[in-house]
Amino acid sequence: MRCAGICFKYLIPRLLRQAGVGGRRCLLCGGCRGKGGRQAGMRLWRRSMSLVPPSTAVMRSRRTIVAALGVTQIMAWGSSYYLPAVIAPTVAAETGWPLAWVVGGLSLGLLIAGLISPYVGIAIEKRGGRNVLAISALFIGIGQIGLAAAPNLIVYIAAWLVIGLGMGAGLYDAAFATLGRLYGHGARSAITGLTLFGGFASTVCWPLSAFLMGEVGWRGACLVYAAVQLLIALPLYLLILPRGVAGSASQPDQTIVAPSGLGTRSTPVMVILATTISLAAVISSTLSVHLLTVLQSSGMALAAAVGLGALVGPSQVGARAVEMVIARFHHPIWTKFVSVGCVAIGVSALWMGMPIVPAALAFCGAGIGLESIARGTLPLALFGASGYAKLMGRLAMPSLIAQAAAPSMGALLIEQAGAHGMLAVLSALALVNVVLVGGLALLLFRPGATGIESVP
């Protein structure tokens, strides 16, 4: 029996050419030579299809992937980083565990996240982000179950260490690395869109956590977050993200590209970049934990402090939305520079008290929001897409470790020098960061610099 011939004339040769397999033999019918030929042809057909890169099989649209990662980022941040702010006082009150250790579980988790981040970057560089992100949801979910079932403080801390593994494999740096692996130079707009979703994490999860605590208690809330990770986030990663590591062939975004001589990952440039990212993480982490204390130290009531503190979240989202619109017109170094400048202005202005505080918090929020974008797009612009995932893992390590230590150091400063003493230190760090980023910009735009690669 002969085949219809359409496989030979149209479909099969085209697929083989796309897969890089030569020959014009009909693989379905074995050259139309009977049963034996058909069986041999089918074996050759299956072999040829195994040569097709995974990313060319089923590739979701960029919008679908960014939206799915955005939803999972909200879940991941809400199930880990933003959780203790809501449940910690209740956990300490119900169990009798020291509040410092209850809150310190998050710091230990961030420490673990920082230690594993280089290995996460290597894994994403080699195999893509699908399985790494899926494992992160698994770890966060298991850790939440551990929190809910913790009979003592030791188990509680151990659960946070497991959650730390999930944070290292599933928060922004891993997600940025995944997008960079998928889209290469075209990842800048995807990273910006992802941070726009992430900006709603506290807005969504703080009220949700408070509601769940009122309905099912803090242990029940942890179980709900475990279910969210295991039943929603984990399947989303597996269903939406493509298998394999082959990047997208999409064209880079049309962006004004600055000349640069930083194509090689020299030690000075890497040190400056890692330092400025770490300083930004220290400032934002310290403010997120101690902002209410700072505001109340000036005589402000708790309710008023909470209301003003709520300005930070919308400011982050607003700044990211503006960046999404105008990103194509400037190099990411300017996003970074505006970010550190806004934070320096905001932290320094907090000294002045009312009525400057709302504007100061808006500046802080805008700067922190832009920093989330710059930490993903600036390394991509400076060093290109090759090895980007591995680079993000290396850069994440010092920033996460610094972020883990920052709240405790802030508490020590408040105890020794008061809230204004802590603000003085943060203001100094913010100004140092402005100088560092300015120096990086001078290196980038110095006369005679040569371009490296197209900037997303």
N, C-alpha and C positions, 0 to 999 in steps of 0.2 A: 504494500500500500504506500502510495506516495503522499507527502504532505501537501498542503494547499499551495505551498511555494511562497506564501507571503512572508514566512519567517526568514527565508533566504534573501528575498528581494528587498525587503523593507526593514522590518523591526530588528532582526537579529544582528545583521551587519552594523547597524547604527549603534546598538547597545554595546557591541564588541569594540567598536572604534572608541566610544566614550570610556570604556573600561581599560583601553590600552591593549586589547587582545587582537592579534591579527588573524588573517585567514578569511576565506569567503565560503567556507563549507557550512552546509545547513546542519545546525547542531541539534535540532529537534528530530530530524529524520535520518541523521547520519549519512547525508548525501543521497537520501532517498533510495537506500539499498536494502530495504527489508528490516526484519525485526532486530537482527544483530546490530545492524548499523544504527537503528534508532536507540538501542540501549547504550552503545558506545557514545552516540551523540549526546544523550542525556547526561552521561558522566562528564563529558567535556563541558557541557553547558553549566552544570553545577560548579565545576572547577573554575570556569571563567567568571561566574558571578561572585565567587569568593574573592576575586581580585578587585572588585569594585570597592573604593574607599567607603567606610561606613557613613561619612558625612554626606555622600552623594545619594544615599538611599532615601531616607526620610528626614528632611530638614524643615523644621517649623519656621514660620516667618519670624523675623526679628522682633516684631511687635508682640507676638505670642510668647516668645522666650523671655523678653524683658518683663512682660506683665506677670508671667509665672514666677520668675525669680523675684520680682517685686513683692508679690504676695508672700512668698516663702521667707523673704527677708523680714517682713513685718512680723511673721510668726516666730522667726528665729530670735530676733532682738527682744520681742515681747516675752518669749519663754525663757530668756536667759538674762541679758544685761539689764533690762528694765524691771525685772521681777522683784528683786529685793527691796527696791524703794517702796513698794506697796505692802509686801507681806512680812518684811523683817520685824517691825515692831510687834505684830501679832504673834509671829513665831517665837520671839523672845519671851513675850508675856505668857503664852500658853505652856511653853516647855521649860522655862526657867534657864535656858541657855543664855550665855552672855551675848548682848546685842553686838558687841564688837566681832565675835566669832560668827554670828549669824550673817552679818554683812560681809565679814571677811571671806566667806565662802566664795563670793563673786570674785574677789581679788585673787584668790588661789586658782579659780577657774581661768581667769584672764592670764595668769602666769603660765598655766599649762598650755593655753591657746598660743601664747607667744613662743613657747619652747618648741611646739610642733609645727609652727607655721612654715619654716623653711622646707620641711618634708612634705607638707601639703602642697606648696608651690611646685616642688619637683614632681609630685604625683600628677598634678594637673597638667604640667608641661608634657609629661610622657603619655598620659592616658586620657586627657580631657577631664572636665569637671563633673560629669554626670554621676559617676560612682562616688566621688569624693563628697559631693554635696548630699547625696543620698545617705552616705554613712554619717554625715553630720546630723541629719534629722534623726537617724537611729540613736546616736549617742545622746542628743538632747532629750529625746523621748524617754530613753532608759534612765537618764539622770533625773528627769522629772518624777518618774515612778519611784526612784530611790528617795527623793525628797519627801514624797507623799508618805512613804512607808517608814521613814527614818525613826527608829526607836530611841536613838541617842545622838549626841553631837558628832561622834566619830562617823557614823553612817551618813549623817547630813553633809559633812565636809567631803566624804568620799563621793557622794552623789554630785556635788559641785565640781569635783575633779573630772568626773565623767562628762558633765555638761561642758567643762572647759575644752575637752577634746572636740565636742560638737561645735563650740564657738570657733575654735581654731580652724576647723574644716568647713565652716558654713556661713560666717559673717562676711562683711564687705570685701575683705581682701581676697578670700577664696572666690566670691562671686565675680569680682572684677577680673581675677585671673581667668575664670571660665569664659567670660565675655571676650577678653583679649585673645584667648585661644581659639574661640569661634570666629571672630570677626577681624582679627588682626588690627590694621590701621583704622578700620571703620568702627572700632569699639567705643570711641569717645562719646558719641550721642547715646549709645546703649548704656554706658556707665552713668551718664547724667540722668537718663530716664530711670535707672534703677535706684539712684539715690533719692529721686523724687518720691518714689514709693516708700523707701526706707524712712523718710522724714515723718511719716505718719505712724511709726511704730509706737512711740510713747503716747501719741494722741489716741490711738486705738486701744492699746494694751493696758495702759494705766486704768482707765475707767472699767475695762473688761475685767481686770484682775480684782479691782475693788468690788465690782458686782458679784463675781464668783465667790469671793471671800464671804460676802454677806449671805450668799445662798447655800454654799457647800463647804465653807471653811477654807483655810489655806491649803490643807492637804487635798481637798477636793479640787481646788483651783489648779494645783500641780498636776493632778490626774487629767484634768481637762486639757491642759497644755501638752501633756504627754500624748493624748489622743490626737490632738491637732498635728503634732509632729509625725506620728506614726501612720495616721490614717489620711492626712491631707498633704503635708509637705513631702513626705517620702514618695508617695505615688506621683506627685507632680514632677519631682526631679526625674523619676524614671520614665515617665510618659512624655515629657516635653523636651528634655534635653537630648540631643543626638548622641548616639554611640560613637566611639572612636575619637580621634584627635585632629583629623584633617580640618583645617580652618576654612572659613567661608571665603569665597572668591569675590565677595562684595567689594566695591570700590571704596576707597577712603572718603570720609566726609570732606567737603570742600571747605578748607580752613586756611586762614592766613598762616603761613609757615615762616618761622623765624630761622635765620641761619644759625647753625650750631656746629661746634667742634667737639661735641660730647658723645660722639658715636661709640667710643670705647668706654667701658664701665670703669673709669679710673677711680682710684681710692678716694681722692679728695671730693669728687662729685658725689660719690656714693655716701660718704660720711656726711656731707652737707645735707643731702636729701633725706637720709635716715634721721639726722638730728632734727631737722625742721618738722618732719612728720611726727617724731616722738614728742617734741615740745608742744605741738598743737594737741596731741593726745593727752598730755599731762594737764594742760590748761582746761580742755573741755571736760575731762573726767573729774577734775577737782571742782569745777563749777557745778557740774551736774549733781554732785553729792552735797556740796556745802553752800550752794547759792542761798537757800532759805535761811541758813544760819547767818550768812553775811547780811542779808536784808533785815533780819530780825535784830541784829546787833545795833542797827541804827534806830531802833525804837519802833519798827514796823510790826503790826500785828500779824499773826500767822496767816489768817485768811487773806490779808492784803498781799503778803509775800507770795503766797501760792498763786494768787491772781496775776501778779506781775511776772512771776516765773513762767507762767503759761505763755508769755509773749515769745519765749525762745523758740518753741516748736514752729509756730506759723512763720517766724522770721527765717528759719532754716528752709522751709518749703518754698517760701516766696523767693529767696535768693537762688535756690536751685531752679525754679521755674524761669527766672530771668536768664540764668546761665544757659538753660536749654535753648532759649530763643537766640541768644547772641553768641553762642560758643563758636559758631563757624567763622566769626570775624576776628578772632584773636587766638594767640598761642596760649596753651594751658598755664604757662608761667605767670600770666597776668591774672588768671583765676586764683592761683596760689597767692600772689602778691596782694590782691584785694582781700582775700581771706584773712591773711595774717594782719593786714592793716585794720580791718574791721574789728578783729578780736582785740588788738592793742588799744584801739579807741574805746571800745566797749568796756574792757576791764579797767582801764584808767579812769573812765568817766563814772564808774560805780562809786568812786571815792566821794563824788559831789553830792550824793543823796538826792532826795526829791527836789525839784521835779525832773531831774535829768535821768533818773533810774530807768524809766520806760524806754527812752531812746538808747541808753547804754545797753540794755538787754536786747534790744532789736539789733544793734550792731554786733553784739556777741553771737546772737542766733544766726545772723547772716554769715558771719565769718566761719562759724562751726559748720554751717550747711555747705558752704563752698569748699571747705577743707575736705569734706567727704568726697567731693568730686575730684579735687586736685590730687589727692593721694592715689587715685586710680589713673587719671589722665596724664599727669605730668611725667611719671616714669615711662609711660608709653610714648610720649612725645620726645623725651630725651634720648631713649635707648632703642626705640623701635619694638616691633612685635616679636622678634625672635628672642626666645627665652623670657618673655614677659611674665609668665606665670611663676617661674622660678624666682625672678627678681622680686615679684610682689611678696612671695613668701619670706625672702630675706629681709625686705623692708618692714614687714609686719612684726617680726620678732622683737626688735627693740621698742617699738611703739606700744605693743600689747603689754610687755613687761613693765614699761614705764606707766602705762595706764593702770596696771594692777597695783602699783605702789603709790600712785598719786593720792587717792583718798586718805590713806593712812598718814602720808606726809602732810596733807592739808590739815587733818585733824591735829597733828602735832604742832603745826604752825599756829593754829587758832589757840591751842592751849598755852603756847609759850608767848606769842606776840599779839594775840587777838585777831579778830576778823580783818581789821585793816592791815595788820602785819602780813597776813596771808595774801591780801589783795596787792600789797606792795611787791611781794615776791612774784606773783602772777603777772603783774604789770611789767616787771623787769624781764621775765621770760618772754613775754609777748613782744617787747621791743627788740630783744635779741633775735627773735624769730624774724622780725621785719628786716633786720640787718642781714641775716643769713640768706633770706630769699632775694633781697636786693643784690647780694653778691653773686648768687646763682644766676640772676638775670643778666648781670654784667658779663659773666662768663658766656652766657648763651648768645648775647648780642655783641660780643667784642668784635672789633674790626678784623677782617680777614678770616672770620670763622666760616667754615664750609658746612653745607647742609648735610644731614645724616640720612634721614628717611622721611617719607611723607608723614606728616603729623595728622592723626585722626581729627 
